[in-house]
Amino acid sequence: MFGNFIVEQGKPLPMGASLTEKGVNFSLFSRGAVAVTLILFETSESDSPREEICLDKQKNRTGDVWHCHIQGLKAGALYLYRINGPYIPEKGLRFNPHKSLLDPYAKALTDLRSWNLRACLGYDPEDPSGDLSFSYRDDHFSQPKCIVINDGEFDWQGDAPLNYPLRFSVLYETHVRGLTANPNSEVKYPGTYRGVIEKIPFLQELGITSLEFLPIQEFNERETTRINPRTGEPLVNYWGYSTVAFFAPKGSYAADQSPGGQVREFKEMVRELHKAGIEVILDIVFNHTAEGNERGPTFSFRGLDNTIYYMLDENKRYYMNYSGCGNTLNCNHPVVRTFILDCLRYWVVEMHVDGFRFDLGSILGRDQNGRLMENPPMLERIAEDPVLTNTKIIAEAWDAGGAYQVGWFPGGRWAEWNDRFRDDIRKFWRGDPLEARHLATRLAGSSDLYLRDGRKPFHSINFITSHDGFTLRDLVTYAYKHNDENGEENRDGGNSNNSANYGFEGPSKNAAIEELRERQLKNFFATLMVSLGTPMILGGDEFGRTQQGNNNAYCQDNEMSWYDWSLQKKNPGLFRFVREIIAFRLRHHAFMRPEFYTGRDGSYNAIPDITWFDEKSNPPVWEKIDACLALRIDGSKADILADRDDNDFFIMFNSGDKQAIFTVCESPEGKVWFRVVDTGFLPPEDILSPGDERPLPVISSSIKSSGRNRGKIIPDKYPVKAKSMAILISKEIV
């Protein structure tokens, strides 16, 4: 008996707080601890604990795991830990029993808005010795509390992860709050998981298959101290790349603010998205935590076992910083590997998510000394884990420490964000010289990157824009970044954007400039959708969302980042084009081939699977070809896995400033070319729905009168306007 509770020995597994038939089992790892105290609270606002339960070293410890079972405790109970141990910063030891600690396996936290991070400092900030000093200040009065969750109470109604194959997917990167925070989103629950549910009809209309959310694991948006120099308002951590609790969905994104409401509401969102045929992919940040460097707060890992959870410098007072955020998780330590895998399994098994995008994923391939490993056990373990076999795993294949692994990310089946695709497509459409050969490589699935290690085209996550950088509208509106409101005097954010303003910096009243910009938007979308690989679009680009030239809006939780839903009505032609080009891709397996093009004849016809041309229908001289490129795709056996044929396609690109007259290659026997897309046309002629395609004008001299092509209609020339592209599809004339 301990106070009002019967405290029993408990079990070391599972980790975290787990409901049992009679109470709650608590389990926590700490190798260096000499004493562990479990603290229970009556409410989230309690200034003092309800009970402090000191765990017995003999009874409540198995190896390095401290545990106990408390009879009568139920879901909704609030708890923290205190851990005592050596405080020797020079040796990397930073135990401090005055600092209450979050359970790394906590499945929900109470409200973070009153969190006093200064109280969480393990050292005395007033002491001249800085982080070498020791803080005797208790902090439980301001610390968010861990919430015991009952995962078994939710009714999934038969739901399970959808797990679409990558090649049949169209990803949509979005922010849970930003999607509906704007009052003009016209939802009942703005900025929440329920708000996402309310936007399901829109997402279905757009036709995407998968939502990729920016981080939703609990983070502290108020950790930023900068001020907006224009408004004087505090800036925040809007994006969320600073995780506090990896198992816990963000509480402020829930309309239901009851204890544990964020877990139920997140599950509701996943379930309803799955009913609508839409996957959920989480952007997850295992490269660092919100505890920062040696000057940062102690609220979890640092106070649990600093030398195990983090990569430390040779002088163990300091942290290796391959994340650019102050610390680096020690991902290939066996204990941390287990933690990461437990976390991923939890989100898949209990929360039903379909995949993960790993921020700065190269860090997961570094050893405990920071060296990149040839066969990193963490990456291989994720790829080979039997529970995650069908789960999408997508790497941002670089880090802030200089690693760049696009095309050779280790671990087997990993897909990768392909920034080479982004840069090469941007440069081509901007009109940079001699970029057509790079365009061809990216259209064909980036075989230069992925073919050599046996991976497939769909392992390339193709994108033009993402949260990190310009929106697509800003990409064609600004030649320079405009990040002044971030409070860093425009020093933050990338400078190499490969963008253009086409004559005026910012929105223009010049109709010709605005028409060209809209044409470029359609060029980007169409190029993305006809390229081999898995396409990803940035949410809001489909109707022209702008951040006023800010290419690093990580701190802007306001109209700059929120979706302006009035743009859907202001730009109906753009939205229609994006909707139709997504549907066009998903109808045609020729753009979702499971294998790379060979450029050779098929086994049953004399036509290569892909053929390249210059505008005169000659084989291109790759060292010289500039603004104009064409290709013919043979649809025969486009999907060899499904033994499925498709139409043939002839696609023409013109990134130059003048109209180009393309010679169109011969159509398949018994068929003619029909125009389906031409970005040089105004809506609705820019993209045509199935059955409405326009046959190309037939020139009488182009009708063969002898040989195998007798009576065959062969289009002759096709004009492609400046900064435009056109897609022709082969069909029989009915």
C-alpha positions in Angstrom: 0.0 0.0 0.0 1.3 3.5 -0.9 -1.0 6.3 0.1 -4.3 5.6 -1.5 -2.9 3.1 -3.9 -1.9 -0.6 -3.9 1.5 -0.6 -5.6 2.7 -3.9 -7.0 5.8 -5.2 -8.7 4.5 -4.8 -12.2 6.2 -5.9 -15.5 9.0 -4.5 -17.6 7.1 -4.9 -20.8 5.3 -3.2 -22.6 7.1 0.1 -22.1 5.1 3.1 -21.0 1.8 3.2 -19.2 -0.5 0.2 -20.1 -4.0 -0.5 -18.8 -4.6 -3.9 -17.2 -7.8 -5.5 -15.9 -7.0 -4.1 -12.4 -5.1 -0.9 -13.0 -2.1 0.5 -14.8 1.4 -0.9 -15.4 4.2 1.6 -15.7 7.5 0.8 -17.3 10.5 3.2 -17.9 14.0 2.7 -19.1 16.9 4.3 -17.3 20.3 2.6 -17.1 22.1 5.3 -15.0 19.3 6.0 -12.5 19.9 5.3 -8.9 16.3 6.2 -7.9 13.1 6.5 -9.8 9.9 8.2 -8.6 6.5 8.0 -10.2 4.5 11.1 -9.7 0.7 11.0 -9.9 -1.5 14.2 -10.3 -5.1 14.9 -9.6 -5.6 17.3 -12.5 -3.5 19.0 -15.1 -3.5 22.2 -13.1 -2.4 20.6 -9.8 0.4 22.6 -8.2 1.4 19.6 -6.1 1.4 15.9 -6.8 -1.4 13.5 -5.6 1.2 10.8 -4.8 4.9 10.3 -5.2 5.8 6.6 -5.5 9.4 5.7 -5.0 10.2 2.5 -6.9 12.2 -0.2 -5.1 15.5 -1.1 -6.7 15.0 -4.8 -6.0 11.3 -5.2 -6.4 10.6 -2.7 -9.2 13.5 -3.1 -11.5 14.4 -5.7 -14.1 17.7 -5.0 -15.7 17.6 -1.3 -16.8 13.8 -1.1 -16.8 11.9 0.3 -13.8 8.3 -0.7 -13.4 5.3 -1.0 -11.1 1.6 -1.8 -11.3 -0.9 0.4 -9.5 -4.3 -1.2 -8.7 -7.4 0.9 -9.3 -5.8 3.5 -11.5 -7.8 4.1 -14.7 -7.5 5.7 -18.2 -7.1 9.5 -17.8 -4.7 9.3 -14.9 -1.9 11.9 -15.1 1.7 11.2 -14.3 5.4 12.2 -14.5 8.7 10.8 -13.3 11.6 12.0 -11.2 15.0 10.4 -11.7 18.0 10.7 -9.4 21.5 9.9 -10.6 24.9 11.5 -11.2 25.0 15.1 -12.5 28.4 15.4 -14.2 27.9 17.3 -17.5 31.5 16.9 -18.5 30.8 13.1 -18.7 27.5 13.6 -20.3 25.5 12.7 -17.1 22.7 15.2 -16.5 20.3 13.5 -14.0 18.4 16.0 -11.8 15.7 14.8 -9.4 14.2 18.3 -9.3 13.1 18.1 -12.9 10.0 16.1 -13.6 10.2 14.0 -16.8 7.8 13.0 -19.5 7.5 9.3 -20.3 9.0 8.8 -23.8 6.2 6.3 -24.4 3.4 8.7 -23.3 0.5 8.4 -25.7 -1.0 11.9 -24.8 0.0 15.0 -22.9 -2.0 17.7 -21.2 -2.0 21.3 -22.6 1.4 22.7 -23.3 0.4 26.3 -23.5 1.4 27.2 -19.9 4.7 25.3 -20.1 7.5 27.2 -18.5 10.6 25.9 -20.2 12.9 28.0 -18.1 11.8 26.1 -15.1 12.9 22.9 -16.9 16.5 23.9 -17.1 18.7 21.3 -15.4 21.2 24.0 -14.5 21.0 27.4 -12.9 20.8 30.0 -15.8 22.0 32.7 -13.3 25.1 30.8 -12.4 28.3 32.0 -14.2 29.2 28.4 -14.9 26.2 28.0 -17.1 25.2 24.4 -17.8 27.9 23.1 -15.5 25.8 24.3 -12.6 22.9 22.5 -11.0 19.3 23.6 -10.6 17.4 22.9 -7.4 14.2 24.4 -8.7 11.2 22.0 -9.0 9.2 22.3 -12.2 6.2 20.0 -11.9 3.9 23.0 -11.4 4.3 24.0 -15.1 5.2 20.8 -16.7 2.6 19.1 -19.0 1.5 15.8 -17.7 1.4 12.4 -19.4 -2.1 10.9 -19.8 -2.9 7.2 -19.4 -4.7 6.1 -22.6 -7.1 3.2 -23.3 -6.3 2.3 -26.9 -8.8 -0.6 -26.8 -11.9 1.6 -26.3 -12.1 3.1 -29.8 -14.4 1.6 -32.4 -12.5 1.3 -35.6 -15.5 -0.1 -37.4 -13.4 -2.7 -39.2 -10.8 -0.1 -40.4 -7.2 -1.0 -41.4 -4.4 0.8 -43.1 -5.0 1.1 -46.9 -1.4 0.7 -47.9 -1.7 1.6 -51.6 1.3 0.6 -53.6 3.5 3.7 -54.1 3.2 3.7 -57.8 -0.6 4.1 -57.6 -0.3 6.9 -55.1 -0.5 10.7 -55.4 0.7 12.3 -52.2 -0.6 15.6 -50.8 1.6 17.3 -48.2 -0.4 19.4 -45.8 -0.6 20.8 -42.3 -3.4 19.7 -40.0 -4.0 23.2 -38.6 -3.2 25.2 -41.7 -5.6 23.3 -43.8 -8.7 24.7 -42.1 -7.5 27.4 -39.6 -8.6 30.3 -41.9 -12.1 31.4 -41.2 -12.9 31.1 -44.9 -12.4 27.4 -44.7 -16.0 27.3 -43.6 -15.6 24.3 -41.3 -17.2 23.9 -37.8 -13.9 22.8 -36.2 -11.1 24.9 -37.8 -7.5 23.9 -37.4 -8.3 20.4 -36.0 -8.4 16.8 -36.9 -12.1 17.1 -37.2 -11.5 20.0 -39.6 -9.6 17.6 -41.8 -12.6 15.3 -41.8 -14.8 18.2 -42.9 -12.5 18.7 -45.9 -12.7 15.1 -47.1 -15.2 16.0 -49.9 -12.7 18.5 -51.3 -9.8 16.0 -51.1 -12.0 13.4 -52.9 -12.8 15.8 -55.6 -9.1 16.7 -56.1 -8.4 13.0 -56.5 -5.3 12.5 -54.3 -4.8 9.2 -52.7 -2.6 10.0 -49.6 -2.3 12.8 -47.1 1.2 13.4 -45.9 0.9 15.5 -42.7 3.6 17.7 -41.3 4.5 16.6 -37.8 1.6 15.8 -35.5 3.6 14.2 -32.7 3.3 16.5 -29.7 5.5 19.6 -29.9 5.7 23.0 -28.1 4.7 25.7 -30.6 5.8 28.4 -28.0 9.4 27.3 -27.8 10.4 30.1 -30.3 11.4 33.4 -28.8 11.5 35.6 -32.0 9.1 38.4 -32.7 7.5 39.4 -36.0 9.2 42.7 -36.8 6.2 43.9 -38.7 3.4 43.1 -36.3 5.3 42.8 -33.0 3.5 39.5 -32.3 5.4 36.4 -31.0 6.4 33.9 -33.7 5.8 30.2 -33.1 7.0 26.8 -34.1 4.2 26.3 -36.6 5.7 23.4 -38.6 6.4 21.2 -35.6 9.8 19.8 -36.4 10.8 19.7 -32.7 9.2 16.7 -31.1 8.4 16.5 -27.4 6.6 13.2 -27.2 6.8 10.7 -30.2 3.8 8.5 -29.3 1.4 11.4 -28.6 -0.7 13.2 -31.2 -0.7 17.0 -30.8 -3.4 18.0 -28.3 -4.0 21.5 -29.7 -5.0 20.0 -33.0 -8.1 18.4 -31.4 -11.5 20.0 -31.0 -12.1 17.6 -28.1 -10.0 19.0 -25.3 -11.0 16.4 -22.7 -8.1 14.2 -21.4 -7.1 11.9 -24.2 -9.5 13.5 -26.6 -6.7 14.1 -29.1 -6.1 10.3 -29.4 -9.7 9.6 -30.1 -10.1 12.5 -32.5 -6.9 11.5 -34.4 -8.3 8.0 -34.8 -11.6 9.4 -36.0 -9.8 11.3 -38.6 -7.8 8.3 -39.8 -10.9 6.1 -39.9 -12.9 8.7 -41.9 -10.1 9.3 -44.3 -9.8 5.6 -44.9 -13.5 5.3 -45.6 -13.0 8.0 -48.2 -10.1 6.0 -49.7 -7.4 8.4 -48.5 -4.2 7.2 -46.8 -2.5 8.9 -43.8 1.3 9.4 -43.9 3.1 11.1 -41.0 6.2 13.3 -41.2 8.2 12.0 -38.2 11.3 13.6 -36.7 13.6 11.0 -35.2 16.7 13.0 -35.9 16.5 15.3 -32.8 14.3 16.3 -29.9 13.0 19.6 -28.5 15.5 19.4 -25.6 18.1 21.2 -27.8 21.8 21.6 -26.9 23.5 21.7 -23.5 21.7 25.0 -22.8 18.3 23.4 -23.5 15.7 22.2 -21.0 15.6 18.8 -19.3 12.1 17.3 -19.6 12.6 13.7 -20.9 15.5 12.0 -22.7 18.2 14.2 -21.2 17.1 13.4 -17.7 16.4 9.7 -18.4 19.8 8.7 -19.8 21.6 11.5 -21.7 24.6 9.4 -22.9 22.3 6.8 -24.5 19.7 8.8 -26.2 21.9 11.5 -27.7 25.2 11.6 -29.7 27.7 13.4 -27.6 30.8 15.2 -28.6 34.2 13.9 -27.5 33.8 16.4 -24.7 30.6 14.9 -23.5 29.3 18.2 -22.2 28.4 19.0 -25.7 26.1 17.5 -28.3 26.8 16.5 -31.9 24.5 18.5 -34.1 23.8 16.8 -37.4 20.2 18.0 -37.2 21.0 21.7 -37.1 18.7 21.9 -34.1 21.1 21.5 -31.2 21.2 17.8 -30.6 21.1 14.5 -32.5 19.3 11.3 -31.5 21.6 8.3 -31.1 19.4 6.3 -33.5 21.7 3.3 -33.8 22.1 2.6 -30.1 20.2 -0.6 -29.5 17.9 1.0 -26.9 17.0 3.9 -29.2 16.5 1.5 -32.1 13.9 -0.4 -30.0 12.3 2.9 -29.0 11.9 4.0 -32.6 10.6 0.7 -33.8 8.1 0.6 -30.9 6.9 4.0 -31.9 6.5 3.2 -35.6 4.6 0.0 -34.7 2.3 1.9 -32.4 1.3 4.4 -35.1 0.6 1.6 -37.5 -1.1 -0.9 -35.2 -3.0 1.3 -32.8 -3.4 4.5 -34.9 -3.7 2.8 -38.4 -1.4 5.1 -40.3 -0.2 4.0 -43.7 3.3 5.4 -43.8 6.0 7.7 -42.6 8.2 10.4 -44.1 11.5 10.6 -42.0 12.8 14.1 -41.6 16.6 14.3 -42.2 16.5 10.6 -42.6 20.3 10.3 -43.1 20.8 10.7 -39.4 19.2 7.3 -38.8 22.1 5.9 -40.8 24.8 7.4 -38.5 26.6 5.4 -35.8 27.1 6.6 -32.2 30.2 8.6 -33.3 28.3 10.3 -36.1 29.8 8.4 -39.0 27.6 7.3 -41.8 27.3 3.5 -41.9 27.3 1.3 -44.9 24.5 -1.0 -43.5 22.8 0.9 -40.7 20.9 -1.5 -38.5 18.2 1.1 -37.8 17.3 1.6 -41.4 17.5 -2.0 -42.2 15.4 -2.9 -39.2 12.7 -0.5 -40.2 12.7 -1.8 -43.8 12.6 -5.5 -42.8 10.2 -5.2 -39.9 7.4 -7.7 -40.4 4.8 -5.4 -38.9 5.8 -2.5 -41.3 6.1 -4.7 -44.4 3.3 -2.8 -46.3 3.9 0.6 -44.6 5.3 3.3 -46.8 8.7 4.5 -45.6 10.0 7.6 -47.2 13.3 9.3 -46.4 14.5 12.8 -46.6 17.9 11.4 -47.7 20.1 14.1 -46.3 20.9 15.9 -43.0 22.4 19.1 -41.7 25.8 17.5 -41.2 26.6 17.2 -44.9 25.2 13.8 -45.7 23.5 13.5 -49.1 22.2 10.1 -50.0 19.5 10.7 -52.7 19.7 7.6 -54.9 21.6 5.4 -52.5 19.8 5.6 -49.2 20.7 2.4 -47.4 18.2 -0.1 -46.0 16.5 -1.8 -48.9 13.0 -0.7 -49.8 13.1 3.0 -48.8 11.6 5.6 -51.1 13.2 9.0 -51.1 12.3 12.7 -51.6 14.0 13.4 -54.9 15.2 17.0 -54.8 17.1 16.4 -58.0 13.7 16.1 -59.7 12.6 19.3 -58.1 15.6 21.3 -59.1 15.9 20.0 -62.7 12.2 20.5 -63.5 12.3 24.0 -62.1 15.4 24.9 -64.1 13.9 23.5 -67.4 10.7 25.4 -67.1 12.5 28.6 -66.1 14.3 28.3 -69.4 17.8 27.6 -68.2 20.0 26.5 -71.2 20.7 22.8 -71.9 18.3 21.5 -69.3 16.2 19.2 -71.6 18.5 16.3 -71.1 18.0 16.6 -67.3 14.2 16.8 -67.9 14.4 13.6 -69.9 16.2 11.8 -67.0 13.6 12.9 -64.4 10.6 12.1 -66.7 12.0 8.6 -67.1 12.1 7.9 -63.4 15.6 9.1 -62.4 17.2 5.8 -63.4 20.6 7.6 -62.9 19.8 7.5 -59.2 17.6 4.4 -58.6 18.4 1.8 -61.2 21.9 0.9 -59.9 20.8 -0.6 -56.6 17.8 -2.5 -57.9 15.1 -0.1 -56.7 12.2 1.0 -58.9 10.9 4.2 -60.4 8.3 4.6 -57.7 11.0 4.8 -55.0 11.6 8.4 -56.3 9.1 10.8 -54.6 8.8 13.4 -57.3 7.9 16.9 -56.2 8.2 20.5 -57.3 7.4 22.2 -54.1 7.1 21.2 -50.4 6.5 22.9 -47.1 10.2 23.8 -47.1 10.5 26.6 -49.7 8.3 28.5 -52.0 4.7 27.5 -52.8 4.2 26.8 -56.5 2.5 30.2 -57.0 5.4 32.0 -55.3 7.9 29.9 -57.4 6.6 31.7 -60.5 6.0 35.1 -58.8 9.2 35.8 -56.9 12.8 35.7 -58.0 14.0 36.2 -54.4 12.9 35.1 -50.9 11.0 37.6 -48.7 11.4 36.3 -45.2 11.5 39.6 -43.3 8.6 38.7 -41.0 10.5 35.7 -39.6 12.6 38.0 -37.4 16.0 37.0 -38.9 16.5 39.9 -41.3 15.8 37.7 -44.3 18.9 35.5 -43.5 16.9 32.3 -43.1 15.6 30.1 -45.8 17.4 28.9 -49.0 18.7 31.3 -51.6 18.9 28.8 -54.5 15.2 28.5 -55.4 15.4 28.3 -59.2 12.4 30.6 -59.3 11.5 33.5 -61.6 9.1 36.4 -61.5 8.6 36.8 -65.3 9.0 40.6 -65.2 7.7 41.8 -61.9 8.5 40.8 -58.3 5.3 39.9 -56.6 1.6 39.9 -57.7 1.2 41.9 -61.0 -1.7 43.7 -62.7 -0.1 42.9 -66.0 -2.4 40.3 -67.6 0.3 38.9 -69.8 2.6 38.2 -66.8 -0.2 36.6 -64.8 -1.3 34.5 -67.8 2.3 33.2 -68.2 2.6 32.4 -64.5 -0.6 30.4 -64.6 0.6 28.5 -67.7 3.8 27.7 -65.8 1.8 26.3 -62.9 0.0 24.0 -65.3 3.4 23.0 -66.8 4.7 22.0 -63.4 1.6 19.9 -62.5 1.5 18.2 -65.9 5.2 17.4 -65.9 4.9 15.9 -62.4 2.0 13.7 -63.4 3.5 12.2 -66.5 6.8 11.4 -64.9 7.7 7.9 -63.7 7.9 8.0 -59.9 5.5 8.8 -57.1 4.2 12.4 -57.4 3.8 14.6 -54.3 2.1 18.0 -54.4 2.1 20.7 -51.8 -1.3 21.4 -50.4 -2.9 24.6 -51.6 -0.8 24.7 -54.8 -3.9 23.3 -56.6 -5.6 26.7 -56.3 -2.6 29.0 -56.1 -1.8 29.4 -52.4 0.8 32.1 -51.6 3.1 32.9 -48.7 3.9 36.3 -50.1 7.4 35.2 -51.1 8.3 33.7 -47.7 10.2 30.4 -48.4 10.7 29.4 -44.8 7.3 30.0 -43.1 8.1 27.6 -40.2 7.2 30.3 -37.6 4.1 31.8 -39.3 0.8 30.5 -37.7 -1.3 33.0 -39.5 -2.8 33.9 -42.9 0.6 33.6 -44.5 0.6 29.8 -43.9 -3.1 29.0 -43.7 -5.0 28.0 -46.8 -6.9 30.8 -48.3 -10.0 28.9 -49.5 -11.3 31.9 -51.5 -8.6 31.1 -54.0 -10.4 28.0 -55.0 -13.2 30.2 -56.3 -10.8 32.8 -57.7 -8.8 30.3 -59.6 -11.3 27.7 -60.8 -9.4 27.0 -64.0 -6.2 26.1 -62.2 -8.1 23.8 -59.7 -9.9 22.1 -62.6 -6.6 21.5 -64.4 -5.0 20.0 -61.4 -8.0 17.8 -60.6 -8.1 16.5 -64.2 -4.3 16.0 -64.6 -4.3 13.8 -61.4 -7.2 11.8 -62.8 -5.5 11.5 -66.1 -2.4 10.0 -64.4 -4.4 7.5 -62.4 -6.3 6.4 -65.4 -3.2 5.5 -67.4 -0.8 2.8 -66.2 1.8 4.0 -68.7 2.8 6.7 -66.2 2.8 4.3 -63.3 5.1 1.6 -64.7 6.7 -0.7 -62.2 9.9 -0.9 -64.1 12.2 1.6 -65.8 12.1 2.2 -69.5 14.5 0.2 -71.5 14.4 2.2 -74.8 14.3 -1.2 -76.6 11.6 -3.0 -78.6 9.0 -5.0 -76.8 8.8 -8.7 -77.2 5.8 -8.5 -79.5 6.1 -5.3 -81.5 8.8 -3.2 -83.1 8.3 0.0 -81.0 10.6 0.9 -78.1 8.8 1.5 -74.8 10.1 5.1 -75.0 11.5 7.1 -77.9 12.9 10.6 -77.6 12.8 13.3 -80.3 13.8 16.9 -80.9 11.1 19.2 -82.3 11.8 18.0 -85.9 11.3 14.4 -84.9 15.0 13.6 -85.0 16.9 11.7 -82.3 18.0 14.4 -79.9 21.7 15.3 -79.6 21.7 15.4 -75.8 24.7 17.7 -75.4 23.0 20.3 -77.5 19.2 20.0 -77.1 17.9 23.0 -75.3 14.3 24.2 -74.8 12.3 21.6 -76.9 11.9 17.9 -76.3 9.4 15.3 -77.3 8.8 11.7 -76.4 6.7 8.8 -77.5 5.5 6.3 -74.9 4.4 2.9 -76.1 1.5 1.7 -73.9 1.8 -1.9 -74.8 2.2 -3.9 -71.6 2.6 -0.6 -69.7 1.9 -2.5 -66.5 3.7 -5.9 -66.9 2.7 -6.9 -63.3 -1.0 -6.6 -64.2 -0.4 -7.7 -67.8 -2.2 -4.5 -68.9 -1.9 -2.4 -72.0 -2.5 1.4 -72.2 -2.8 4.0 -74.9 0.3 5.4 -76.6 1.3 9.0 -75.9 3.2 11.7 -77.6 4.3 14.5 -75.3 6.0 17.8 -76.3 7.8 20.3 -74.1 8.7 23.9 -75.0 10.4 25.9 -72.3 11.5 28.6 -74.8 10.2 32.1 -75.2 8.9 31.4 -78.7 6.4 29.0 -80.2 7.9 25.8 -81.5 6.5 23.7 -84.4 6.9 20.0 -83.5 6.9 17.2 -86.1 4.6 14.5 -84.6 5.7 10.9 -85.0 3.6 8.2 -86.6 0.6 7.1 -84.7 0.0 3.4 -83.9 -1.6 1.5 -86.7 -5.3 1.9 -86.9 -5.3 4.9 -84.5 -4.7 8.7 -84.6 -3.4 11.2 -82.2 -5.9 13.2 -80.1 -5.0 16.3 -78.1 -5.8 15.8 -74.4 -3.6 18.5 -72.8 -2.1 21.7 -74.1 -1.1 24.2 -71.4 -1.0 26.9 -74.1 -4.8 26.9 -74.3 -7.1 28.7 -71.9 -9.6 26.7 -69.8 -11.4 24.4 -70.5 -9.4 23.6 -73.6 -6.1 23.2 -71.6 -7.2 19.7 -70.5 -9.9 17.6 -71.9 -12.0 14.9 -70.2 -12.2 11.3 -71.4 -14.3 11.2 -74.6 -13.8 14.9 -75.3 -10.3 14.7 -76.7 -9.7 16.5 -80.0 -8.3 14.6 -83.0 -5.5 16.5 -84.6 -6.3 18.2 -87.9 -5.7 15.7 -90.8 -3.6 16.9 -93.7 -4.5 15.1 -96.9 -0.9 14.6 -98.0 -0.2 12.8 -94.7 -2.5 9.8 -95.7 -0.4 6.9 -96.8 -1.6 5.2 -100.0 0.7 2.2 -100.1 2.6 -0.3 -98.0 1.8 -1.4 -94.5 0.5 2.1 -93.6 -2.0 2.3 -96.5 -4.9 4.5 -95.5 -3.3 5.5 -92.2 -3.7 9.0 -91.0 -0.5 10.6 -89.7 -0.6 14.1 -88.2 2.2 16.3 -89.5 2.9 19.3 -87.4 1.8 20.6 -84.0 2.5 24.1 -82.7 3.4 24.4 -79.0 3.3 27.9 -77.6 6.1 29.4 -75.7 6.5 28.0 -72.1 3.9 25.3 -72.8 3.6 21.5 -73.2 1.1 19.3 -75.0 0.1 15.7 -74.5 -1.4 13.6 -77.4 -3.1 10.2 -76.8 -3.6 7.5 -79.4 -7.2 6.5 -80.1 -9.3 4.9 -82.7 -11.6 7.2 -84.7 -15.2 6.1 -83.9 
